Amino acid sequence: MALPARKQEADDTLHDAWDCKGRPALRSASGGWASAAMILGVEMCERLTTLGIAVNLVTYMTGTMHLGNATAANTVTNFLGTSFMLCLLGGFVGDTFLGRYLTIAIFAAVQAAGVAILTVSTMIPGLRPPACRRGSGTCVPANTKQLMVLYLALYLTALGTGGLKSSVSGFGSDQFDEADKKEKKQMIKFFNWFFFFISIGSLAAVTVLVYIQDNLGRQWGYGVCCCAILVGLAVFLAGTRRYRFKKLVGSPLTQIAAVFVAAWRKRHLQLPSDSSLLFDMDDIAGEEGQMLKKKKQKLPHSKEFRFLDKAAIKDPPGPKSSWYLSTLTDVEEVKLVIRMIPTWATTVMFWTVYAQMTTFSVSQAATMDRHILGRSFKIPAASLTVFFVAFILLTVPVYDRIIVPICRRIFKNPHGLTPLQRIGVGLVLSILAMVAAALSEIKRLHVARSHDLADDPAAVLPLSVFWLVPQFALVGSGEAFAYTGQLDFFLRECPKGMKTMSTGLFLSTLSLGFFVSSILVAVVHRVTGHRPWLADNLNRGKLYNFYWLLAILSVINLVVFVVCSRRYVYKDKRLEDEGIEMEDSSLSSHPTSN
């Protein structure tokens, strides 16, 4: 009877996962939905907290801190841009030093500290400027000390967000064994629930939290955010004994840097005419070579970027360090990433347009009639983003049930639209959104001037806020196409050994989009200083010109994107042409979220 018991115990033991004490994890006592649910909880709280601060921050900066519209908009976009950019740092730290569990726990605590400071700053009178006097034409703006405390709180929150977000989806996937068919199916469902939970967090942020901030006070709204992330952290830590842990795999950024360094060191050497003479995985003997072959997919040698091939030259003999000698497969993986850069660069503009939904569109909404249900209820200005979220959720099933079957017949593609085609649709919708935004702003200014309210920035114009819905709807629908298209593209095209790079590449486009918005706002505000487009009093500005500028830049960007897309050859097509079998690279491998 002992042998069957031992066999059962061996079958229950996972060979690539460990428990919190460093022992091989048991399938029956670790991972699965019990662990994944706690990870979903901390991600929902992170989304609720970050968006709960960002979506209404522009009104806090203008209404409480008394900063100009341009400065307030840049504060929001810099905060969000930094949050996404720090995902690269969080991913590097998690993959190389701390592991995903410790990265989530530590950075969630950092985020909680940032939100706590923000909450305290709203409660202490000395940390915000005095309220504007009635009838006074000027308001005292926040001083240096007050802004320093505010920025400390915001960027601590951004640091926590970046670190947490970079690891949470990957740690969730670690709770399921991809080698087991049943658990692999559960992992796919996990990512469906992952998107659902961040959507719930987003909806709660733009409705409940914004209402609390506008009606009960910022201290209550930010206090709820602080409590939410602390509860999420507590729930996450409670699952420690059930989690499955994986060994550190190192950051793909290190591999890219190593290939460039090795190629530069051997830049004076001559490449052999036969690529089979270059160092590759087959030249690595023993268990190390077998592990490398299991981890990586061998790629065909390409003639592009041949300078990098020098990193794989074996002679003359040199140090065995990867900083001097890389495998040809490593080199080809880096080439794949380089080929993706044009697509990566041309998707940044979409997120620049997206940034306007959390800045100037909210400022527009604050000047318009936001009453519904007669006069009994007033929509908070930032809550108009609920239409944005709603159209994201509406577009996904419409695409899946209606657009995909039609596109299958037209393009003969079983998936409907290719990733690049979906991104293209998103870019087109973002252009239409800026056209709609410009036209609605022209209408808003016409109403302000016709009712002699142009000189009163605090006046509520007799114009329904629902005039702004088209721009939110178009950007929301555009995100449903652009987001899934980008995610699919980066996951599909990234090499098997560099899947975590897909998360960094994707999130960096969001980050750069927000930073580009900040730069454009600063340049436009400086160039048009004598007759500002982005005036503190929107009724005296020309915000519609800024929207037209974004529309024109988006059209130019779309043209460049189309040219690059037509030249791009998908990785599976390259492998098919070389007769190499394509491995599964579905979205379920390493997804992420914005």
C-alpha positions in Angstrom: 0.0 0.0 0.0 3.0 2.3 0.4 3.8 2.4 -3.2 0.4 3.8 -4.4 0.5 6.3 -1.6 3.9 7.5 -2.7 2.8 7.6 -6.4 -0.2 9.7 -5.4 1.9 12.1 -3.5 4.4 12.4 -6.4 1.5 13.1 -8.8 0.2 15.8 -6.4 3.7 17.5 -6.2 4.5 20.3 -8.6 8.1 20.4 -9.8 8.2 24.0 -10.9 6.4 25.7 -8.0 7.1 26.0 -4.3 5.1 26.9 -1.2 5.9 29.8 1.2 8.4 27.6 3.1 10.4 26.7 0.0 9.1 23.1 -0.3 7.7 21.7 -3.6 4.0 22.9 -3.7 1.2 20.3 -3.5 -1.5 20.7 -6.1 -4.3 19.9 -3.7 -3.1 22.4 -1.0 -2.0 25.4 -3.1 -2.9 27.6 -6.0 -6.2 27.4 -7.9 -9.2 29.7 -7.5 -8.8 30.1 -3.7 -5.4 31.8 -4.2 -6.4 33.6 -7.4 -9.4 35.2 -5.8 -7.2 37.0 -3.2 -4.9 38.2 -6.0 -8.0 39.5 -7.9 -9.1 41.3 -4.7 -5.8 43.3 -4.4 -5.9 44.3 -8.1 -9.5 45.5 -7.9 -8.5 47.7 -4.9 -5.5 49.0 -6.8 -7.7 50.0 -9.8 -10.3 51.6 -7.5 -7.6 53.6 -5.7 -5.5 54.8 -8.7 -8.5 55.7 -10.8 -10.4 57.1 -7.8 -7.6 59.6 -7.4 -6.8 60.3 -11.1 -10.2 60.7 -12.6 -11.2 63.7 -10.4 -7.7 65.1 -9.7 -8.0 67.9 -12.2 -10.9 69.5 -10.4 -9.0 69.2 -7.1 -6.0 71.0 -8.6 -8.1 73.8 -10.1 -10.8 74.1 -7.4 -8.8 73.5 -4.2 -5.2 74.1 -5.0 -6.1 77.0 -7.4 -3.8 76.0 -10.2 -4.4 76.8 -13.9 -6.1 74.4 -16.3 -2.8 73.6 -18.1 -0.9 72.9 -14.9 -3.7 70.8 -13.5 -4.0 68.7 -16.7 -0.3 68.1 -16.7 -0.3 67.0 -13.1 -2.9 64.3 -13.9 -1.1 63.1 -17.0 2.3 63.1 -15.3 0.8 61.1 -12.4 -0.7 58.5 -14.7 2.3 58.4 -17.0 4.6 57.8 -14.1 2.4 55.0 -12.7 2.6 53.1 -16.0 6.3 53.8 -16.6 7.2 52.5 -13.1 5.6 49.2 -14.2 8.9 48.6 -16.0 10.8 49.2 -12.8 8.4 47.0 -10.8 8.7 44.2 -13.4 12.5 44.4 -13.4 12.6 44.3 -9.6 10.1 41.5 -9.4 11.7 39.3 -12.0 15.3 39.8 -10.9 15.4 40.4 -7.1 12.2 40.2 -5.1 9.8 37.8 -6.9 6.2 38.7 -7.7 4.8 38.0 -4.2 7.1 40.3 -2.3 6.9 42.9 -5.1 3.1 43.1 -4.8 3.2 43.2 -1.0 5.9 45.9 -0.7 4.5 48.1 -3.4 0.9 47.8 -2.2 2.2 49.1 1.2 4.0 52.0 -0.6 0.8 52.9 -2.5 -1.2 52.8 0.8 1.4 55.2 2.3 1.1 57.6 -0.6 -2.7 57.6 -0.4 -2.5 58.1 3.4 -0.4 61.2 2.9 -2.8 62.5 0.3 -5.7 62.0 2.7 -3.9 63.8 5.5 -3.1 66.7 3.2 -6.8 67.3 2.6 -7.5 67.4 6.3 -4.8 69.8 7.5 -5.7 73.4 6.5 -2.0 74.4 6.3 -1.4 71.9 3.5 -3.8 73.6 1.1 -4.4 77.3 0.1 -7.3 79.3 1.7 -10.6 79.2 -0.1 -11.4 81.9 -2.6 -13.2 84.9 -1.2 -16.6 85.5 -2.7 -16.6 88.4 -5.1 -12.8 88.4 -5.4 -11.4 88.0 -8.8 -8.2 86.2 -7.7 -7.5 83.1 -5.6 -4.3 82.3 -3.7 -2.6 79.4 -5.4 -0.9 76.6 -3.5 2.6 77.4 -2.2 5.8 75.3 -2.7 5.4 73.4 0.6 1.8 72.5 -0.1 2.6 71.3 -3.6 5.6 69.3 -2.3 3.4 67.4 0.1 0.8 66.8 -2.7 3.5 65.6 -5.2 5.1 63.4 -2.6 1.7 61.7 -2.0 0.9 61.4 -5.7 4.3 59.9 -6.7 4.5 57.5 -3.8 1.1 56.3 -5.0 2.4 56.1 -8.5 5.4 54.1 -7.4 3.2 51.7 -5.5 0.8 51.4 -8.5 3.6 50.6 -10.9 5.2 47.9 -8.8 1.9 46.2 -7.9 0.5 46.3 -11.4 3.6 44.9 -13.0 3.4 41.6 -11.1 -0.2 41.0 -10.1 -1.4 39.3 -13.4 1.8 37.2 -13.6 1.5 36.1 -10.0 -2.2 35.2 -10.7 -1.1 33.0 -13.6 1.5 31.3 -11.4 -1.4 29.8 -9.3 -2.4 27.6 -12.3 -0.3 24.8 -13.8 -0.1 25.2 -17.6 1.0 21.6 -18.0 -2.4 20.5 -16.6 -5.2 20.8 -19.1 -7.9 21.4 -16.4 -5.8 24.1 -14.6 -4.9 25.8 -18.0 -8.6 26.2 -18.7 -9.1 27.7 -15.3 -6.2 30.1 -16.0 -8.0 31.4 -19.1 -11.1 32.0 -17.0 -8.9 33.8 -14.4 -7.9 36.4 -17.0 -11.6 36.9 -17.9 -12.4 37.5 -14.3 -9.3 39.7 -14.0 -10.7 42.1 -16.7 -14.1 41.9 -14.9 -12.6 42.9 -11.6 -10.6 45.8 -12.9 -13.8 47.0 -14.7 -15.7 46.8 -11.4 -13.0 48.8 -9.7 -13.1 51.4 -12.5 -16.9 51.8 -12.4 -16.8 52.1 -8.6 -14.1 54.8 -8.9 -15.9 57.0 -11.5 -19.2 56.8 -9.7 -19.2 56.1 -6.0 -15.8 57.6 -5.2 -16.2 60.7 -7.3 -19.6 61.3 -5.7 -18.1 61.0 -2.2 -15.3 63.4 -3.1 -17.7 66.0 -4.5 -20.4 65.8 -1.9 -18.8 64.6 1.3 -15.3 65.9 0.8 -12.0 64.9 -0.5 -10.8 63.6 2.8 -13.6 61.0 2.8 -13.0 60.0 -0.8 -9.3 59.6 -0.4 -9.8 58.0 2.9 -11.9 55.3 1.3 -9.1 54.8 -1.3 -6.6 54.3 1.5 -8.8 51.8 3.3 -9.5 50.0 0.1 -5.8 49.3 -0.7 -5.1 48.4 3.0 -8.0 45.9 2.9 -6.7 44.5 -0.5 -3.2 44.1 1.0 -4.6 42.3 4.1 -6.6 39.9 1.9 -3.5 39.3 -0.3 -1.3 38.6 2.7 -3.9 36.2 4.2 -3.4 33.9 1.2 0.3 33.5 1.7 0.2 29.9 2.8 -1.8 28.9 -0.2 0.2 30.6 -2.9 2.4 28.9 -5.4 5.8 30.6 -5.9 8.1 30.4 -9.0 11.8 30.8 -9.2 13.2 34.2 -10.3 13.7 34.1 -14.1 15.6 37.4 -14.6 14.5 40.4 -16.6 14.4 40.3 -20.4 15.8 43.8 -20.3 19.1 42.2 -19.2 19.1 39.9 -22.2 18.5 42.8 -24.6 21.3 44.8 -23.0 23.7 41.8 -23.0 23.1 41.2 -26.8 24.0 44.9 -27.6 27.0 44.9 -25.3 28.3 41.6 -26.7 27.8 42.8 -30.3 29.6 46.1 -29.5 32.5 44.3 -27.9 33.0 42.2 -31.1 32.2 44.9 -33.5 35.6 44.6 -35.3 35.2 40.8 -36.0 34.0 39.5 -39.3 30.7 37.6 -39.5 31.0 34.0 -40.9 29.2 33.4 -44.2 27.4 30.4 -42.7 25.0 31.3 -39.8 25.3 27.7 -38.5 28.8 28.6 -37.4 27.4 31.1 -34.9 26.9 30.1 -31.2 23.4 28.8 -30.5 21.4 26.6 -28.1 22.6 23.4 -29.7 26.1 24.3 -28.7 25.2 24.2 -25.0 25.7 20.7 -23.6 24.1 19.0 -20.7 21.2 19.9 -18.5 21.7 23.7 -19.0 21.2 23.2 -22.8 18.1 21.1 -22.3 16.5 23.7 -19.9 17.3 26.5 -22.4 15.7 24.6 -25.2 12.6 24.0 -23.1 12.4 27.7 -22.2 13.0 29.2 -25.6 11.8 28.5 -29.1 14.4 28.4 -31.8 13.9 31.1 -34.4 15.1 31.3 -38.0 18.1 33.4 -38.7 17.2 36.8 -40.3 19.3 39.1 -42.4 18.0 42.3 -40.7 20.1 44.1 -38.1 23.1 41.8 -38.9 25.3 43.9 -36.6 23.7 42.1 -33.6 24.7 38.7 -35.0 28.3 39.5 -33.9 27.1 38.9 -30.3 27.0 35.1 -31.3 30.5 34.9 -32.8 32.3 32.0 -31.1 35.9 32.8 -32.2 38.2 34.0 -30.9 37.5 32.3 -27.6 36.4 34.8 -24.9 34.7 34.8 -21.6 31.6 32.6 -21.3 29.6 35.5 -19.8 26.4 36.4 -21.7 27.8 39.9 -21.8 30.4 38.6 -24.3 28.7 35.7 -26.0 25.0 35.4 -26.7 23.2 32.6 -28.5 21.8 33.2 -32.0 18.3 32.6 -30.6 18.9 35.4 -28.0 19.9 37.7 -30.9 16.9 36.8 -33.0 14.6 37.4 -30.0 16.1 40.9 -29.6 15.5 41.5 -33.4 11.9 40.5 -32.9 11.5 43.2 -30.3 13.2 45.8 -32.6 10.8 45.0 -35.4 7.9 45.8 -33.0 9.2 49.3 -32.2 7.4 51.1 -35.2 4.1 49.7 -34.1 4.9 50.5 -30.5 5.8 54.1 -31.3 2.7 54.7 -33.5 0.3 53.5 -30.7 1.4 56.2 -28.3 -0.8 58.8 -29.9 -4.0 56.9 -29.0 -3.2 57.2 -25.3 -2.4 60.9 -25.8 -6.0 61.3 -27.0 -7.2 59.1 -24.2 -5.5 61.4 -21.6 -7.8 64.2 -22.5 -10.8 62.3 -21.1 -9.3 62.6 -17.6 -8.3 66.3 -18.0 -9.8 68.9 -20.3 -13.0 66.9 -20.9 -13.6 66.8 -17.1 -12.9 70.6 -17.0 -15.5 71.1 -19.8 -18.1 69.0 -17.9 -17.6 71.1 -14.8 -18.9 74.2 -16.7 -22.0 72.5 -18.1 -25.5 71.6 -16.8 -25.1 68.2 -15.1 -28.6 67.7 -13.7 -30.6 64.6 -14.4 -33.9 63.3 -13.1 -35.3 66.8 -13.3 -33.3 68.9 -10.9 -33.0 66.3 -8.1 -29.6 64.8 -9.0 -26.4 66.4 -10.3 -23.7 64.3 -12.0 -20.2 64.9 -10.7 -18.0 66.2 -13.5 -15.5 63.4 -13.3 -18.3 60.8 -13.3 -19.0 61.5 -17.0 -16.2 59.0 -17.5 -18.7 56.3 -16.7 -19.8 56.6 -20.3 -16.3 55.9 -21.3 -16.1 52.7 -19.2 -19.6 51.7 -20.4 -18.7 51.9 -24.1 -15.6 49.8 -23.5 -17.7 47.1 -22.0 -20.3 47.4 -24.7 -17.9 47.3 -27.6 -16.2 44.1 -26.5 -19.3 41.9 -26.9 -20.4 43.7 -30.0 -17.0 43.1 -31.6 -17.1 39.4 -30.5 -20.7 38.6 -31.6 -21.2 40.9 -34.6 -18.0 42.3 -36.1 -15.9 39.1 -35.9 -18.3 37.0 -37.9 -18.6 39.7 -40.6 -14.8 40.2 -40.8 -14.3 36.4 -41.0 -16.2 36.4 -44.3 -14.6 39.6 -45.7 -10.9 39.0 -44.7 -10.9 35.2 -44.5 -9.4 35.5 -41.0 -10.7 33.0 -38.4 -10.0 35.7 -35.7 -11.9 38.5 -37.5 -9.5 41.3 -37.5 -5.7 41.0 -37.0 -4.1 42.7 -34.0 -2.8 45.5 -36.2 -6.2 46.0 -37.9 -7.8 46.3 -34.4 -5.2 48.9 -33.4 -5.9 50.8 -36.7 -9.7 50.9 -35.9 -8.8 52.3 -32.5 -6.7 55.0 -34.0 -9.5 56.0 -36.4 -12.0 56.2 -33.6 -9.6 58.4 -31.6 -9.4 60.8 -34.5 -13.3 61.0 -34.7 -13.3 61.5 -30.9 -11.1 64.6 -31.2 -13.3 66.0 -34.0 -16.4 65.4 -31.8 -14.6 67.1 -28.9 -13.7 70.1 -31.0 -17.2 70.5 -32.3 -18.8 70.2 -28.8 -16.3 72.8 -27.4 -17.3 75.2 -30.2 -20.9 74.7 -29.2 -20.1 75.2 -25.5 -18.3 78.5 -26.2 -21.2 79.7 -28.4 -23.6 79.2 -25.5 -21.3 80.9 -23.1 -21.0 84.0 -25.3 -24.6 84.1 -26.3 -25.6 84.2 -22.6 -22.9 86.7 -21.6 -21.2 84.2 -19.3 -17.8 84.1 -21.0 -16.1 86.2 -18.3 -17.5 84.0 -15.4 -15.4 80.8 -15.2 -17.6 79.5 -12.4 -20.9 79.9 -14.2 -22.9 76.8 -15.1 -23.8 77.1 -18.8 -27.4 76.3 -19.9 -26.0 73.4 -22.0 -26.4 69.7 -21.1 -23.3 67.9 -20.3 -24.5 65.0 -22.5 -23.1 67.0 -25.5 -19.7 65.5 -24.3 -20.9 61.9 -24.5 -19.8 61.3 -28.1 -16.1 62.0 -27.4 -16.2 59.7 -24.3 -18.0 57.0 -26.3 -15.6 57.2 -29.3 -12.5 57.0 -27.1 -14.1 54.2 -25.0 -14.9 52.1 -28.1 -11.5 53.0 -29.5 -9.8 51.6 -26.4 -11.7 48.4 -26.7 -10.1 47.9 -30.1 -6.7 49.5 -29.5 -6.2 47.9 -26.0 -7.0 44.3 -27.1 -5.2 44.8 -30.4 -2.0 46.0 -28.7 -2.2 43.3 -26.0 -2.7 40.6 -28.6 0.1 42.0 -30.8 2.7 42.3 -28.1 1.9 38.9 -26.6 1.8 37.2 -30.0 5.0 38.7 -31.4 7.2 38.7 -28.3 9.5 35.7 -28.1 8.6 32.9 -25.8 11.6 33.6 -23.6 10.6 37.3 -23.3 6.9 37.2 -22.5 7.2 39.6 -19.6 8.6 42.1 -22.1 5.1 42.3 -23.6 3.7 43.8 -20.5 6.4 46.4 -20.3 6.1 47.4 -24.0 2.3 47.6 -23.8 2.2 49.7 -20.6 5.0 52.0 -21.8 2.8 53.1 -24.7 0.2 54.3 -22.1 2.9 56.0 -20.1 4.4 57.8 -23.0 0.9 58.8 -24.3 0.3 60.7 -21.0 3.8 62.2 -21.1 3.3 63.3 -24.7 0.1 65.0 -23.6 1.9 66.9 -20.9 4.5 68.0 -23.4 1.9 69.2 -25.9 0.0 71.0 -23.3 3.2 72.8 -22.1 4.3 73.7 -25.6 0.8 74.9 -26.7 0.4 76.9 -23.5 3.7 78.6 -24.0 3.4 79.3 -27.7 -0.2 80.7 -27.4 0.6 82.6 -24.2 -0.7 86.0 -25.4 -4.0 84.5 -26.6 -4.0 81.1 -24.8 -5.8 78.1 -26.2 -5.7 76.5 -22.7 -6.8 79.5 -20.6 -7.6 79.2 -16.9 -11.1 80.5 -17.9 -12.1 77.9 -20.5 -14.8 80.3 -21.8 -12.0 82.7 -22.9 -9.7 80.0 -24.3 -9.6 78.1 -27.6 -9.6 74.5 -26.4 -11.2 73.4 -29.7 -7.9 74.4 -31.4 -6.0 72.0 -29.1 -8.5 69.2 -30.1 -8.0 70.0 -33.8 -4.3 69.8 -33.3 -4.6 66.4 -31.7 -6.9 65.3 -34.6 -4.3 66.4 -37.2 -1.4 64.8 -35.3 -3.5 61.6 -35.0 -4.1 61.6 -38.8 -0.4 61.9 -39.5 0.3 59.1 -36.9 -2.3 56.9 -38.6 -0.7 57.3 -42.0 2.7 56.3 -40.5 1.0 53.3 -38.7 -0.6 52.1 -41.9 2.8 52.2 -43.8 4.6 50.3 -41.0 1.8 47.8 -40.6 1.8 46.9 -44.3 5.5 46.2 -44.1 5.3 44.1 -40.9 5.4 40.3 -41.2 3.9 38.4 -38.3 6.2 36.0 -36.4 4.0 33.0 -37.2 4.3 33.8 -40.9 8.1 34.0 -40.6 8.1 30.6 -38.8 5.7 29.1 -41.3 7.9 30.2 -44.2 10.9 28.5 -42.5 8.9 25.3 -41.8 9.1 25.8 -38.0 6.1 24.8 -36.0 4.4 27.7 -34.2 4.0 27.4 -30.5 0.9 28.5 -28.6 1.1 32.2 -27.8 -2.5 33.0 -26.9 -3.6 35.9 -24.8 -3.9 33.7 -21.8 -0.2 33.4 -21.3 0.7 36.7 -19.8 -2.0 39.4 -20.1 -2.0 42.7 -18.3 -4.3 45.6 -17.7 -4.3 49.4 -17.9 
